[in-house]
Amino acid sequence: MLFMSRIKEGFLVATYGTLKKDYNNYKRYLTQSEYLGAGTTKHKYPLIIKDMPHMIEEEGIGFQVDVDVFTVSPEVLKDLDVLEGHPTWYKRKVIPIDLNGETYSCWVYFSTTEVVGGNELHKSYIQEPGKTYEQNCYPEATEVEILQTNPTESI
């Protein structure tokens, strides 16, 4: 069964990088969101780690990527869009995520700036202990760009 990306008054978001549970951006953005558990992408995707993690929207290449799944409010989703520079730096898209024996439709942020090329591909991102990232290290999306992307669309 495929569950939709909107649950009650929130949205399902799967994180694979610095927003994973207990990593530094989780502490800034997701501590008030409900953590549903660890899962994987249903399909293979390339995950490149060049200091920061970048998942590329090329289904079938790489690994089923390890993710953490959260239910977030519309306000948190908007904050995540700004953090990720959606839709110019990272682009948010709904994909199937396997979690606890079920498949859910979750928002995932794909890099728009990296390409697979000859880069090493990874299954999981593990943040180095003590490593932090600047909160506003991505080009910010404008309010108009954020509003043009419908957060209720599903697969």
Backbone as a printed PyTorch tensor [residue, N CA C, xyz], in Angstrom:
tensor([[[  0.8470,  -1.1780,   0.0000],
         [  0.0000,   0.0000,   0.0000],
         [  0.8870,   1.2330,   0.0000]],

        [[  0.5130,   2.2460,  -0.7650],
         [  1.2700,   3.4830,  -0.8580],
         [  0.5180,   4.5680,  -0.1010]],

        [[  1.1340,   5.0930,   0.9550],
         [  0.5170,   6.1360,   1.7530],
         [  0.9130,   7.4940,   1.1940]],

        [[  0.0270,   8.4480,   1.2570],
         [  0.2590,   9.7500,   0.6260],
         [  1.1970,  10.6290,   1.4510]],

        [[  1.7200,  11.6780,   0.7950],
         [  2.7240,  12.5430,   1.4000],
         [  2.1490,  13.4850,   2.4570]],

        [[  0.8420,  13.6330,   2.5140],
         [  0.2380,  14.5050,   3.5250],
         [ -0.4870,  13.6460,   4.5460]],

        [[ -0.1440,  13.8140,   5.8070],
         [ -0.7570,  13.0520,   6.8890],
         [ -1.3430,  14.0600,   7.8660]],

        [[ -2.6360,  13.9820,   8.1120],
         [ -3.3330,  14.9080,   9.0030],
         [ -2.9940,  16.3380,   8.6090]],

        [[ -2.3420,  17.0740,   9.4910],
         [ -1.9980,  18.4670,   9.1990],
         [ -0.5220,  18.6220,   8.8560]],

        [[  0.1230,  17.5490,   8.4320],
         [  1.5460,  17.6320,   8.1400],
         [  1.8970,  16.9510,   6.8370]],

        [[  3.1750,  16.9410,   6.5430],
         [  3.7110,  16.3500,   5.3350],
         [  4.8150,  15.3760,   5.7150]],

        [[  4.9500,  14.3020,   4.9580],
         [  6.0380,  13.3590,   5.1750],
         [  7.2670,  13.8360,   4.4180]],

        [[  8.3770,  13.9200,   5.1310],
         [  9.6460,  14.3200,   4.5400],
         [ 10.6800,  13.2610,   4.9000]],

        [[ 11.4150,  12.7920,   3.8830],
         [ 12.5050,  11.8430,   4.1080],
         [ 13.8210,  12.5980,   3.9720]],

        [[ 14.6700,  12.5040,   4.9820],
         [ 15.9470,  13.2150,   4.9920],
         [ 17.0980,  12.2230,   4.8680]],

        [[ 18.1490,  12.6140,   4.1680],
         [ 19.2960,  11.7250,   3.9690],
         [ 20.6160,  12.3790,   4.3620]],

        [[ 20.5840,  13.6230,   4.7770],
         [ 21.8150,  14.3570,   5.0620],
         [ 21.8080,  14.9980,   6.4330]],

        [[ 22.1410,  16.2740,   6.4810],
         [ 22.3100,  16.9800,   7.7520],
         [ 21.0010,  17.1690,   8.5170]],

        [[ 19.8630,  16.8140,   7.9030],
         [ 18.5730,  16.8800,   8.5880],
         [ 18.1960,  15.5520,   9.2480]],

        [[ 19.0290,  14.5070,   9.0850],
         [ 18.7440,  13.2270,   9.7290],
         [ 18.7030,  13.4130,  11.2480]],

        [[ 17.9950,  12.4970,  11.9040],
         [ 17.7880,  12.6100,  13.3540],
         [ 19.1210,  12.7680,  14.1020]],

        [[ 19.1570,  13.7780,  14.9570],
         [ 20.2860,  14.1260,  15.8230],
         [ 21.4760,  14.7660,  15.1000]],

        [[ 21.3850,  15.0120,  13.7900],
         [ 22.4380,  15.7520,  13.0960],
         [ 22.1680,  17.2470,  13.2800]],

        [[ 23.1430,  18.0930,  12.9020],
         [ 23.0290,  19.5000,  13.2970],
         [ 21.8160,  20.2270,  12.7210]],

        [[ 21.4180,  19.9940,  11.4800],
         [ 20.2460,  20.6980,  10.9640],
         [ 18.9380,  20.1250,  11.4890]],

        [[ 18.9420,  18.8610,  11.9000],
         [ 17.7820,  18.3080,  12.6120],
         [ 17.5290,  19.1390,  13.8650]],

        [[ 18.5940,  19.4460,  14.5750],
         [ 18.4700,  20.1970,  15.8300],
         [ 17.9250,  21.6000,  15.5990]],

        [[ 18.1650,  22.1600,  14.4290],
         [ 17.6690,  23.5030,  14.1100],
         [ 16.2450,  23.4960,  13.5720]],

        [[ 15.8730,  22.4210,  12.8390],
         [ 14.6210,  22.4670,  12.0810],
         [ 13.5820,  21.4090,  12.4550]],

        [[ 13.9900,  20.2490,  12.9680],
         [ 13.0490,  19.1440,  13.0660],
         [ 12.7630,  18.6280,  14.4790]],

        [[ 13.2740,  19.2690,  15.4980],
         [ 13.0640,  18.7540,  16.8530],
         [ 11.5870,  18.7780,  17.2650]],

        [[ 10.7890,  19.6340,  16.6830],
         [  9.3700,  19.7040,  17.0090],
         [  8.5230,  18.8560,  16.0590]],

        [[  9.1680,  18.1850,  15.0910],
         [  8.4620,  17.3330,  14.1320],
         [  8.4610,  15.8940,  14.6330]],

        [[  7.4900,  15.1150,  14.1740],
         [  7.3950,  13.7190,  14.6060],
         [  8.3320,  12.8460,  13.7840]],

        [[  9.2280,  12.1580,  14.4680],
         [ 10.1410,  11.2140,  13.8310],
         [  9.4250,   9.8800,  13.6930]],

        [[  9.2840,   9.3810,  12.4520],
         [  8.5750,   8.1290,  12.2130],
         [  9.5040,   6.9290,  12.1410]],

        [[ 10.7910,   7.1660,  11.8670],
         [ 11.7390,   6.0700,  11.8360],
         [ 12.7000,   6.1530,  10.6660]],

        [[ 13.6050,   5.1570,  10.6330],
         [ 14.6030,   5.0570,   9.5710],
         [ 14.0660,   4.1340,   8.4810]],

        [[ 14.3030,   4.5140,   7.2300],
         [ 13.8580,   3.7170,   6.0940],
         [ 14.8510,   3.8280,   4.9570]],

        [[ 14.4040,   3.4540,   3.7640],
         [ 15.2320,   3.5890,   2.5570],
         [ 14.3630,   4.0370,   1.4010]],

        [[ 15.0120,   4.6200,   0.4020],
         [ 14.2800,   4.9230,  -0.8230],
         [ 13.8700,   3.6000,  -1.4500]],

        [[ 12.6850,   3.5410,  -2.0240],
         [ 12.2150,   2.3030,  -2.6560],
         [ 13.0950,   1.9590,  -3.8560]],

        [[ 13.5290,   2.9690,  -4.5640],
         [ 14.3560,   2.7840,  -5.7540],
         [ 15.7740,   3.2590,  -5.4700]],

        [[ 16.6980,   2.8710,  -6.3110],
         [ 18.0920,   3.3130,  -6.1860],
         [ 18.2270,   4.7460,  -6.6920]],

        [[ 19.0600,   5.5190,  -5.9850],
         [ 19.4060,   6.8750,  -6.3970],
         [ 20.8780,   7.1030,  -6.1000]],

        [[ 21.5390,   7.9580,  -6.8890],
         [ 22.9220,   8.2880,  -6.5590],
         [ 22.9880,   9.2820,  -5.4080]],

        [[ 23.7600,   8.9260,  -4.3830],
         [ 24.0420,   9.8230,  -3.2670],
         [ 25.5280,  10.1260,  -3.3210]],

        [[ 25.8410,  11.3880,  -3.5240],
         [ 27.2270,  11.8500,  -3.6180],
         [ 27.5270,  12.6520,  -2.3600]],

        [[ 28.6910,  12.4280,  -1.7880],
         [ 29.0850,  13.1930,  -0.6040],
         [ 30.3420,  13.9710,  -0.9490]],

        [[ 30.1690,  15.2680,  -1.1150],
         [ 31.2650,  16.2040,  -1.3420],
         [ 31.1600,  17.2280,  -0.2220]],

        [[ 31.7050,  16.8840,   0.9260],
         [ 31.5170,  17.6570,   2.1510],
         [ 30.0450,  17.5730,   2.5630]],

        [[ 29.1510,  18.0540,   1.7340],
         [ 27.7110,  17.9580,   1.9770],
         [ 27.1450,  16.8040,   1.1430]],

        [[ 26.0600,  16.1920,   1.5990],
         [ 25.4360,  15.1210,   0.8130],
         [ 24.5360,  15.6880,  -0.2910]],

        [[ 24.5540,  15.0290,  -1.4300],
         [ 23.7300,  15.4320,  -2.5750],
         [ 23.0990,  14.1790,  -3.1660]],

        [[ 21.7710,  14.0900,  -3.1500],
         [ 21.0980,  12.9890,  -3.8340],
         [ 20.6280,  13.5190,  -5.1730]],

        [[ 20.8920,  12.7320,  -6.2190],
         [ 20.5950,  13.1610,  -7.5900],
         [ 19.3560,  12.4230,  -8.0780]],

        [[ 18.5150,  13.1250,  -8.8040],
         [ 17.2690,  12.5530,  -9.3050],
         [ 17.5340,  11.7270, -10.5650]],

        [[ 18.2290,  10.6100, -10.3870],
         [ 18.4760,   9.6610, -11.4770],
         [ 18.1510,   8.2700, -10.9490]],

        [[ 16.8720,   7.9370, -11.0050],
         [ 16.3900,   6.6790, -10.4530],
         [ 17.0580,   5.4880, -11.1380]],

        [[ 17.4160,   4.4760, -10.3320],
         [ 17.9990,   3.2540, -10.8570],
         [ 19.5140,   3.2060, -10.7940]],

        [[ 20.1490,   4.3000, -10.3830],
         [ 21.6080,   4.3650, -10.2740],
         [ 21.9640,   4.4790,  -8.7970]],

        [[ 22.9730,   3.7190,  -8.3620],
         [ 23.4470,   3.8450,  -6.9860],
         [ 22.8360,   2.8260,  -6.0560]],

        [[ 22.2740,   3.3080,  -4.9410],
         [ 21.7700,   2.4470,  -3.8700],
         [ 20.3850,   2.9040,  -3.4330]],

        [[ 19.6950,   2.0180,  -2.7080],
         [ 18.5050,   2.4490,  -1.9850],
         [ 19.0460,   3.2240,  -0.7890]],

        [[ 18.8540,   4.5130,  -0.7930],
         [ 19.4990,   5.4250,   0.1480],
         [ 18.8140,   5.3630,   1.5150]],

        [[ 19.6300,   5.3360,   2.5750],
         [ 19.1270,   5.3760,   3.9460],
         [ 18.5630,   6.7640,   4.2470]],

        [[ 17.3450,   6.7960,   4.8080],
         [ 16.6790,   8.0600,   5.1220],
         [ 16.0500,   7.9920,   6.4970]],

        [[ 15.7730,   9.1470,   7.0740],
         [ 14.9480,   9.2890,   8.2680],
         [ 13.6660,   9.9940,   7.8340]],

        [[ 12.5320,   9.5190,   8.3250],
         [ 11.2330,  10.0530,   7.8980],
         [ 10.5840,  10.8070,   9.0540]],

        [[ 10.0620,  11.9880,   8.7220],
         [  9.4090,  12.8660,   9.6950],
         [  8.0630,  13.3270,   9.1530]],

        [[  7.1450,  13.6120,  10.0570],
         [  5.9370,  14.3580,   9.7150],
         [  6.2080,  15.7950,  10.1160]],

        [[  6.1020,  16.7110,   9.1530],
         [  6.4040,  18.1200,   9.4180],
         [  5.1780,  18.9740,   9.1380]],

        [[  5.1130,  20.1030,   9.8050],
         [  4.0260,  21.0590,   9.6010],
         [  4.2730,  21.8370,   8.3050]],

        [[  3.2390,  22.5010,   7.7860],
         [  3.4410,  23.3430,   6.6060],
         [  4.5040,  24.4210,   6.8410]],

        [[  4.5750,  24.9450,   8.0640],
         [  5.5710,  25.9800,   8.3790],
         [  6.9820,  25.4060,   8.3350]],

        [[  7.1640,  24.1990,   8.8720],
         [  8.4930,  23.5650,   8.8370],
         [  8.8660,  23.2350,   7.4030]],

        [[  7.9130,  22.7560,   6.5990],
         [  8.2060,  22.4670,   5.1910],
         [  8.6850,  23.7250,   4.4750]],

        [[  8.0590,  24.8350,   4.7670],
         [  8.4740,  26.1080,   4.1630],
         [  9.8900,  26.4790,   4.6180]],

        [[ 10.1890,  26.2870,   5.8990],
         [ 11.5390,  26.5610,   6.4120],
         [ 12.5740,  25.6440,   5.7490]],

        [[ 12.2170,  24.3790,   5.5530],
         [ 13.1290,  23.4500,   4.8780],
         [ 13.3680,  23.8670,   3.4330]],

        [[ 12.3210,  24.3660,   2.7650],
         [ 12.4760,  24.8590,   1.3860],
         [ 13.5010,  25.9880,   1.3270]],

        [[ 13.4490,  26.8740,   2.3070],
         [ 14.4080,  27.9890,   2.3440],
         [ 15.8110,  27.4610,   2.6230]],

        [[ 15.9380,  26.5780,   3.6050],
         [ 17.2440,  25.9940,   3.9140],
         [ 17.8530,  25.3360,   2.6800]],

        [[ 17.0560,  24.5590,   1.9620],
         [ 17.5490,  23.7920,   0.8220],
         [ 17.6020,  24.5950,  -0.4740]],

        [[ 17.1770,  25.8540,  -0.4210],
         [ 17.2130,  26.6800,  -1.6300],
         [ 16.2810,  26.1640,  -2.7090]],

        [[ 15.1570,  25.5830,  -2.2850],
         [ 14.1720,  25.0250,  -3.2200],
         [ 13.5040,  26.1380,  -3.9990]],

        [[ 13.4100,  26.0690,  -5.2910],
         [ 13.7140,  24.9570,  -6.1870],
         [ 15.0080,  25.1260,  -6.9920]],

        [[ 15.8580,  26.0830,  -6.6260],
         [ 17.0420,  26.3360,  -7.4510],
         [ 18.2750,  25.5500,  -7.0280]],

        [[ 18.5120,  25.3590,  -5.7310],
         [ 19.7020,  24.6490,  -5.2600],
         [ 19.3850,  23.1620,  -5.0780]],

        [[ 18.3260,  22.8750,  -4.3290],
         [ 17.7480,  21.5410,  -4.2070],
         [ 16.2910,  21.6530,  -4.6160]],

        [[ 15.7640,  20.5930,  -5.2340],
         [ 14.3720,  20.5990,  -5.6570],
         [ 13.6240,  19.5080,  -4.9020]],

        [[ 12.4970,  19.8790,  -4.3290],
         [ 11.6810,  18.9620,  -3.5460],
         [ 10.7550,  18.1740,  -4.4650]],

        [[ 10.7450,  16.8300,  -4.2840],
         [  9.9080,  15.9570,  -5.0950],
         [  9.4160,  14.7950,  -4.2250]],

        [[  8.2210,  14.2790,  -4.5010],
         [  7.6660,  13.1410,  -3.7810],
         [  8.1480,  11.8550,  -4.4430]],

        [[  8.7140,  10.9460,  -3.6110],
         [  9.1320,   9.6330,  -4.0900],
         [  8.6970,   8.5780,  -3.0710]],

        [[  8.6560,   7.2970,  -3.4760],
         [  8.2930,   6.2400,  -2.5240],
         [  9.4450,   5.8880,  -1.5880]],

        [[  9.1010,   5.7560,  -0.3090],
         [ 10.0660,   5.4190,   0.7460],
         [  9.5440,   4.1870,   1.4840]],

        [[ 10.4190,   3.1970,   1.6670],
         [ 10.0670,   2.0150,   2.4500],
         [ 10.4010,   2.2680,   3.9140]],

        [[  9.3990,   2.0530,   4.7650],
         [  9.5450,   2.3010,   6.1990],
         [  8.6800,   1.3070,   6.9590]],

        [[  9.2920,   0.5070,   7.8210],
         [  8.5660,  -0.4400,   8.6790],
         [  7.6230,  -1.3510,   7.8960]],

        [[  8.0800,  -1.8550,   6.7360],
         [  7.2870,  -2.7930,   5.9590],
         [  6.1980,  -2.1760,   5.1060]],

        [[  6.1040,  -0.8650,   5.0850],
         [  5.1190,  -0.1460,   4.2700],
         [  5.8510,   0.8000,   3.3210]],

        [[  5.1510,   1.2560,   2.2830],
         [  5.7150,   2.2420,   1.3620],
         [  4.9350,   3.5390,   1.5010]],

        [[  5.6630,   4.6290,   1.7120],
         [  5.0710,   5.9510,   1.8960],
         [  5.5480,   6.8860,   0.7960]],

        [[  4.7160,   7.8370,   0.4200],
         [  5.1100,   8.9020,  -0.4860],
         [  5.6540,  10.0410,   0.3620]],

        [[  6.9270,  10.3560,   0.1840],
         [  7.5800,  11.3760,   1.0120],
         [  8.2630,  12.4170,   0.1340]],

        [[  8.3020,  13.6310,   0.6510],
         [  9.0890,  14.6750,   0.0110],
         [ 10.5740,  14.3930,   0.2590]],

        [[ 11.3770,  14.5460,  -0.7760],
         [ 12.8250,  14.4150,  -0.7010],
         [ 13.4200,  15.5700,  -1.4890]],

        [[ 14.5540,  16.0880,  -1.0140],
         [ 15.2330,  17.1760,  -1.7190],
         [ 16.3520,  16.6010,  -2.5830]],

        [[ 16.2620,  16.8550,  -3.8990],
         [ 17.2730,  16.4190,  -4.8560],
         [ 18.1590,  17.5950,  -5.2370]],

        [[ 19.4460,  17.3460,  -5.3410],
         [ 20.3880,  18.3790,  -5.7630],
         [ 20.1470,  18.7300,  -7.2250]],

        [[ 20.1900,  20.0030,  -7.5250],
         [ 20.0830,  20.4520,  -8.9160],
         [ 21.4470,  20.8870,  -9.4500]],

        [[ 22.4780,  20.8400,  -8.5940],
         [ 23.7890,  21.3590,  -8.9900],
         [ 24.8390,  20.2810,  -9.2140]],

        [[ 24.6200,  19.0690,  -8.6860],
         [ 25.6020,  17.9960,  -8.8230],
         [ 25.1810,  17.0240,  -9.9220]],

        [[ 26.1630,  16.3590, -10.5120],
         [ 25.9090,  15.3140, -11.4980],
         [ 26.6720,  14.0610, -11.0770]],

        [[ 26.2130,  12.9150, -11.5550],
         [ 26.8370,  11.6650, -11.1590],
         [ 28.2830,  11.6200, -11.6260]],

        [[ 28.5210,  11.8130, -12.9200],
         [ 29.8880,  11.8050, -13.4400],
         [ 30.6930,  10.6400, -12.9000]],

        [[ 31.9240,  10.8810, -12.4860],
         [ 32.7850,   9.8410, -11.9390],
         [ 32.7900,   9.8240, -10.4280]],

        [[ 31.8000,  10.4490,  -9.7940],
         [ 31.7520,  10.5270,  -8.3340],
         [ 31.4380,   9.1820,  -7.6900]],

        [[ 32.0080,   8.9450,  -6.5090],
         [ 31.6980,   7.7590,  -5.7310],
         [ 30.2680,   7.8830,  -5.2140]],

        [[ 29.5170,   6.7740,  -5.2870],
         [ 28.1340,   6.7680,  -4.8240],
         [ 28.0590,   6.0800,  -3.4660]],

        [[ 27.1370,   6.5570,  -2.6240],
         [ 27.0140,   6.0770,  -1.2540],
         [ 25.5960,   5.6060,  -0.9740]],

        [[ 25.4560,   4.7410,   0.0240],
         [ 24.1450,   4.2890,   0.5030],
         [ 23.6480,   5.1650,   1.6430]],

        [[ 24.5760,   5.7320,   2.3980],
         [ 24.1940,   6.4750,   3.5940],
         [ 25.1800,   7.6110,   3.8430]],

        [[ 24.6900,   8.6610,   4.4650],
         [ 25.5130,   9.7810,   4.8960],
         [ 25.6150,   9.7250,   6.4120]],

        [[ 26.8460,   9.8010,   6.9030],
         [ 27.0750,   9.8550,   8.3430],
         [ 27.8430,  11.1350,   8.6280]],

        [[ 27.2490,  11.9930,   9.4260],
         [ 27.8730,  13.2770,   9.7340],
         [ 29.0450,  13.0760,  10.6770]],

        [[ 30.1400,  13.7250,  10.3740],
         [ 31.3170,  13.6490,  11.2320],
         [ 30.9990,  14.2780,  12.5900]],

        [[ 31.4230,  13.6420,  13.6890],
         [ 31.1580,  14.2070,  15.0210],
         [ 31.7020,  15.6310,  15.1300]],

        [[ 30.8750,  16.5160,  15.6450],
         [ 31.2920,  17.8980,  15.8530],
         [ 31.2320,  18.7740,  14.6190]],

        [[ 30.9600,  18.1930,  13.4440],
         [ 30.9140,  18.9910,  12.2200],
         [ 29.5830,  19.7260,  12.1390]],

        [[ 29.6440,  21.0020,  11.8520],
         [ 28.4250,  21.7900,  11.6920],
         [ 28.4630,  22.4880,  10.3480]],

        [[ 27.3100,  22.9360,   9.9080],
         [ 27.1770,  23.6430,   8.6410],
         [ 26.4790,  24.9600,   8.9030]],

        [[ 26.8440,  25.9490,   8.1430],
         [ 26.1940,  27.2510,   8.2740],
         [ 24.7250,  27.1200,   7.9090]],

        [[ 23.8790,  27.7850,   8.6830],
         [ 22.4390,  27.6750,   8.4820],
         [ 22.0160,  28.1510,   7.1020]],

        [[ 22.5790,  29.2170,   6.6080],
         [ 22.1470,  29.7680,   5.3340],
         [ 23.2230,  29.6080,   4.2680]],

        [[ 23.7130,  28.3790,   4.0860],
         [ 24.7870,  28.1710,   3.1220],
         [ 24.2680,  27.9620,   1.7110]],

        [[ 22.9480,  27.8930,   1.5110],
         [ 22.3760,  27.6880,   0.1950],
         [ 21.7390,  28.9790,  -0.3000]],

        [[ 21.7250,  29.1780,  -1.6160],
         [ 20.9710,  30.3230,  -2.1340],
         [ 19.5040,  30.1670,  -1.7280]],

        [[ 18.9440,  31.1890,  -1.1720],
         [ 17.5610,  31.0970,  -0.6930],
         [ 16.5760,  31.2120,  -1.8420]],

        [[ 15.5220,  30.4080,  -1.7800],
         [ 14.4280,  30.5140,  -2.7330],
         [ 13.6120,  31.7480,  -2.3590]],

        [[ 13.0370,  32.3830,  -3.3520],
         [ 12.1910,  33.5330,  -3.0620],
         [ 10.8220,  33.0500,  -2.6310]],

        [[ 10.0690,  33.9150,  -1.9910],
         [  8.7150,  33.5800,  -1.5540],
         [  7.8700,  33.1360,  -2.7420]],

        [[  8.0410,  33.7700,  -3.9080],
         [  7.2720,  33.4160,  -5.0920],
         [  7.6170,  32.0030,  -5.5300]],

        [[  8.9160,  31.6330,  -5.5540],
         [  9.3230,  30.2840,  -5.9530],
         [  8.7520,  29.2380,  -5.0090]],

        [[  8.7570,  29.5200,  -3.7130],
         [  8.2320,  28.5750,  -2.7380],
         [  6.7400,  28.3700,  -2.9590]],

        [[  5.9990,  29.4290,  -3.1830],
         [  4.5560,  29.3250,  -3.3490],
         [  4.1740,  28.6730,  -4.6680]],

        [[  5.0500,  28.7250,  -5.6780],
         [  4.7290,  28.1200,  -6.9670],
         [  4.8310,  26.6080,  -6.9130]],

        [[  5.4890,  26.0370,  -5.9420],
         [  5.6120,  24.5930,  -5.8090],
         [  4.5630,  24.1140,  -4.8340]],

        [[  3.6010,  23.3330,  -5.3190],
         [  2.4680,  22.9070,  -4.5170],
         [  2.8860,  21.7990,  -3.5550]],

        [[  2.9140,  22.0400,  -2.2370],
         [  3.3500,  21.0080,  -1.2960],
         [  2.3530,  19.8770,  -1.1150]],

        [[  1.1780,  19.9420,  -1.7280],
         [  0.2090,  18.8580,  -1.5640],
         [  0.2040,  17.9090,  -2.7380]],

        [[  1.0080,  18.1520,  -3.7770],
         [  1.0130,  17.2350,  -4.9010],
         [  1.5810,  15.8970,  -4.4550]],

        [[  1.1420,  14.8320,  -5.0810],
         [  1.6130,  13.5040,  -4.6960],
         [  1.8970,  12.6730,  -5.9300]],

        [[  2.5020,  11.4950,  -5.7150],
         [  2.8080,  10.6420,  -6.8670],
         [  1.6410,   9.7310,  -7.1670]]])
